Amino acid sequence: MSIELFTAATPNGIKASIALEELALPYTVTPIHLGEREQKQPWFLAINPNGRIPAIIDHDNDDFAVFESGAILIYLARRTGRLLPSDPRGESLVMQWLMFQMGGLGPMMGQANVFYRYAEEKIPYAINRYQREVRRLLEVLDRRLATEEYLAGAYSIADIATWSWAKSYEWSGVSILDLDHLQRWLEQIAARPAVQRGRAVPEKRNIDNAQQFVDSARRMLV
Ligand SMILES: N[C@@H](CCC(=O)N[C@@H](CS)C(=O)NCC(=O)O)C(=O)O
């Protein structure tokens, strides 16, 4: 199987590379330079009409293209029969936590980052609104992880998706000092060799410090 991954060093991007590494699938990486708005070029919109990363093309399946990180994770899991159970209950549990990430944690952390880090105009109401919502969602995870080793039974694509965002709580300006179970799970997943390889994709270029990252994000948000 040969997968081409279009990605950048962001939480949504590393979900795909971590899954590819966990599943030991051969893949090539095409870095997309978000600050230069490469994701809005016509050639890329033909792959992902939403003009965002990640996206994949499966060259061993008639060049089938997949966009939306959650859909990519499900596709890769189905392609290999791993990281997503096939029985209705097991599958539903993974889907519930995956949807929780896709519809909740990811969008809220994304907005917290925009208003807390990237917006030139600091709007306290917006910053508080999104940081409080992120904190609430992280508490939901902490309660779940108090009784479960992973989010949905065995380690799954739900853990990959959620870890890729939750690990960046500091960048969103939210503390998890008192969320012991969440911290345990964050560390446990960070220690996985495939996660370490996947989170380093693509190699970071020209971004040495937080200010450069903020500048690049501002160019993207124009
Ligand atoms: N729901 C989408 C969100 C993708 C997304 O927002 N990607 C960001 C990077 S994390 C992006 O490409 N931003 C570029 C832009 O907004 O132009 C997914 O999960 O794949």
The ligand as a Gaussian input file, in Angstrom:
#p B3LYP/6-31G(d) Opt

LIG

0 1
 N      -11.750000      19.319000      10.489000
 C      -10.507000      19.370000       9.754000
 C       -9.698000      20.544000      10.209000
 C       -8.411000      20.684000       9.463000
 C       -7.690000      21.961000       9.839000
 O       -8.268000      22.886000      10.405000
 N       -6.407000      22.022000       9.477000
 C       -5.635000      23.208000       9.733000
 C       -4.300000      22.867000      10.377000
 S       -4.528000      22.055000      11.943000
 C       -5.358000      23.905000       8.423000
 O       -5.121000      23.267000       7.423000
 N       -5.383000      25.229000       8.412000
 C       -5.089000      25.984000       7.249000
 C       -6.150000      26.978000       6.907000
 O       -7.085000      27.169000       7.702000
 O       -6.029000      27.572000       5.833000
 C       -9.734000      18.055000       9.995000
 O       -9.872000      17.518000      11.092000
 O       -9.020000      17.589000       9.093000

